[in-house]
Amino acid sequence: MLNLSLLAIYVNHNFQPSVREWDVGRILMEKSDWPSHAAAYEWLGMLYEQEGKRAQAAEECHAALGVDPGRKQVRVRLEHLEKLSSR
């Protein structure tokens, strides 16, 4: 399972990791099987949703769709989050 701080580093969020975490993030990003930016945004959105942070989850869904508009699962998740927010 991915560490949230490493995922945040990957998608270039304002996260202040230690030097060691930066080194780990750099090494992991060099791996050829590392996910696309759209997938990283999607994962981060799912993590925020699991934490109950719907607004932040929706922001990550928008970011994922900005990188890859064809991600149907993200679009469905975003619609779900927007329905929950309008209640």
C-alpha positions as CSV (number, residue, x, y, z in Angstrom):
1,M,0.0,0.0,0.0
2,L,1.3,3.4,-0.9
3,N,2.2,5.8,1.8
4,L,0.1,9.0,1.6
5,S,3.1,11.3,2.0
6,L,4.9,9.6,-0.9
7,L,1.7,9.9,-3.0
8,A,1.5,13.6,-2.1
9,I,5.1,14.0,-3.1
10,Y,4.5,12.3,-6.4
11,V,1.6,14.6,-7.4
12,N,3.5,17.6,-6.2
13,H,1.3,18.7,-3.3
14,N,2.3,21.0,-0.6
15,F,3.7,18.4,1.7
16,Q,6.8,19.0,3.8
17,P,8.5,15.6,4.0
18,S,11.8,14.9,5.6
19,V,14.9,14.6,3.5
20,R,14.7,10.8,3.7
21,E,11.1,10.8,2.4
22,W,12.2,13.0,-0.5
23,D,14.9,10.4,-1.3
24,V,12.4,7.5,-1.2
25,G,10.0,9.5,-3.4
26,R,12.7,10.2,-5.9
27,I,13.7,6.6,-6.1
28,L,10.1,5.4,-6.4
29,M,9.3,7.9,-9.2
30,E,12.2,6.5,-11.2
31,K,10.6,3.0,-11.2
32,S,9.2,2.2,-14.6
33,D,6.0,0.7,-13.2
34,W,5.1,3.9,-11.2
35,P,1.5,5.0,-11.9
36,S,0.6,7.9,-14.2
37,H,-0.2,11.3,-12.7
38,A,-3.9,10.7,-13.3
39,A,-3.8,7.5,-11.3
40,A,-1.9,9.2,-8.5
41,Y,-4.5,11.9,-8.3
42,E,-7.2,9.3,-8.4
43,W,-5.6,7.3,-5.5
44,L,-5.1,10.4,-3.5
45,G,-8.8,11.3,-4.0
46,M,-9.8,7.8,-2.8
47,L,-7.7,8.2,0.3
48,Y,-9.3,11.6,1.0
49,E,-12.7,10.1,0.5
50,Q,-11.9,7.3,2.9
51,E,-10.9,9.9,5.5
52,G,-14.2,11.8,5.0
53,K,-12.6,14.7,3.3
54,R,-15.0,15.0,0.4
55,A,-14.0,18.4,-0.9
56,Q,-10.4,17.4,-1.1
57,A,-11.4,14.1,-2.8
58,A,-13.4,16.0,-5.4
59,E,-10.4,18.3,-6.0
60,E,-8.2,15.3,-6.7
61,C,-10.8,13.8,-9.0
62,H,-10.9,17.1,-11.0
63,A,-7.1,17.0,-11.2
64,A,-7.1,13.4,-12.4
65,L,-9.7,14.3,-15.1
66,G,-7.6,17.3,-16.1
67,V,-4.7,15.0,-16.8
68,D,-6.8,12.2,-18.4
69,P,-10.4,13.1,-19.2
70,G,-11.2,9.5,-20.2
71,R,-11.0,8.1,-16.7
72,K,-14.6,6.9,-16.4
73,Q,-14.3,5.6,-12.8
74,V,-13.0,9.0,-11.6
75,R,-15.9,10.7,-13.3
76,V,-18.4,8.4,-11.6
77,R,-16.6,9.0,-8.2
78,L,-16.8,12.7,-8.8
79,E,-20.5,12.6,-9.5
80,H,-21.0,10.6,-6.3
81,L,-19.0,13.1,-4.3
82,E,-21.0,16.0,-5.8
83,K,-24.3,14.3,-4.9
84,L,-23.2,13.8,-1.3
85,S,-22.1,17.5,-1.1
86,S,-25.4,18.8,-2.4
87,R,-27.4,17.1,0.4
